[in-house]
């Protein structure tokens, strides 16, 4: 049964079916290992045509494969940014939806996932280090921020269909080097 579930196609790309085990193999091929901490940027519709009829089941499969790849000793983090605060709308850590993708919003709502309290640059965290990662400063990109902790913890950044330009970690690098165009 388990082997059969791993062979069910998730989506097609260039005419080929991509299944769960293909997905995990691809993560392993780029260096994601058991025990790793990964920060995931995603754009799910960049993958190709979805085979699954149920969007929730598809997103759960992707999330579960990320968790399976890092294992119980690892940590999965996704951005759940919301810009409602800049529009003078209240931010509710439990209810404000992520505005940076369907996978991040789905992940945010999963059992065992915690969300940081930053009103703009919150993240959702699952795994062994979720408590440590959730105790961050209110500085978006400086010392004690989620990105500072990712850097010090030698975390990996994983792109699932998202372009390199979506890497928010760049703002941490800019702020760390006090670049003149970066206002804080």
N, C-alpha and C positions, 0 to 999 in steps of 0.2 A: 504494500500500500504506500509506504513512504517513498520507495523508489519510483512508483508510478506517479505520485504527486510531483516529484522533482522533474519529471519528463513532460509535464503539461506545459504547453506554450503560453508564455505571458504576452508576447508581442512578436510581430514579424518585422524584420529589417532586411532590406534588399532581397526579399523573397524567401528568407530563411527564418524558421521559428527559433525564438530564443526562450529557453525554459529556466527554471529556478537554478538548476545545477550549473548552467552556462553562466548565469549571473554571478554566482558565488565564485566560480573559476575565474571570471574576469576581475573580480575584486582581489582575489589572491594573486593574480598575474601582475597587478599594479602595486603589490606589496602590502595589502591589508592582511594583518595576521591576528590570531587569537590574542586577546589582551590589549589590543591597540585602542587608542582614543581617536575617533574620526569625527571631523566636522564636515557635514554633507551639504553641498549646494546642489539643488536639483532643478531640472526643467523636464518633467516627465514626458511631455508631448514631443520632445526632440528624438525620442527613441524609435519611433516608427508607428505602425498601425497596431493598436491593442487588439489582442485576440479575446481577452477576458471581457465578458459582457457586463460584469459587476465591477464598477470603479472602486468601491470600497474593498472588495476582495483583492483586487490588483494592488492597491496601495498597501494593504496589510501584508501581502506577499513580499513587496519590495522592502518594507520596514523589517519584516521578520528575517529576510535574507541578510540585511545589514547587521542585525543583532546576532544572527547565527555566525556570521563571518568573524566578528570580534569576540563572540562568546560571552559568558557570564562574567569573565574577568575584564572585559573591555567596556568601552563607553561610546555611545552614539549621540552626537549633538547635531541639531539642525537649527538654523535661524528661524525665528518666528516673529520677525519684525512687524511692527504695526506703526503706522504714522498718524494714527488718530489723535495722539497727544498734540501734534503740531497743528491740528485743525481745531484745537480746543475741545476735543471730545475726550471723555474719560477713558482711561486704560484700566481694564480689569484683567488681571493675570489669568483668571480662570475662563473668561468669556471672550475677550477681544481676539478676533481671528487673526491668524498669520496672513500677511499680505504678500508673501514671497513664495507662493506655490502650493499646489494641492497636496503634495506629499508632506510638506512641513505642517500644514493645517491638520492633516490626518494624524501624523505622528504626535502632534501636541496633545491630542485628545486620547491617546492610547493609555491603557493601564500601565502604571509603573514609570510613567514619564513625568518629570517635573519641569516647570517653566520658571525662568528667572524673572525678576520683577522690574527690569528696566523698561520704561514706558515706550521706548523707540526700538532698541536693539536687544530685545529679549531672545532667549534661545530655549529650546526644549531639549531635555537631557534624559537619557536612559542608560542604565548600567552601573557598574561598580563605583564609579567616581561621581555619581550624580549629586550627592550631598556636597562634596568638596567644590564641584564646579558651580553649584547653585549659590555659593557664598561669595559673590563677586562684589566689587565696588560699583558705585553708581557712575563711574567714569566709563564712557562708551568704549574708548580705545586705549586708555592709559594704563598705568600700573594698577594691578588688581582686577582689570577688566577680564572678561571671558577670553579675549584674544591674547592677553598677557599670560593667562594661565595655560592656554593652548600652546603658546610658544615655549614657556618654561617646562611644560610637560611633554614636549616633543610629539605633539599630536600631528596627525595627517589630515590634509584637506582633500576630500573626495568630491569630484564633479560628476554628477549623474545627468548628463545631457545639458548641463548649464555651461555657459561660456566662461572663459577665464575672467572676463571683466566683472563677473558677479562676485568675485572673491573679496568679501568684506575685510578680510585679514589685511589687505593692502592699506586700509586706513590706520590700522595699528602700526604698521611699519612707518607710514608717513608721520604719525604723531610721535613715534619713538625717536625719529630722526629730526624732529622739530622743523619740518619743511615749511618754508615761508607762506605757501598757499593754503596750509592747513590751519583753520581757525578753531580754537577750542575755548 
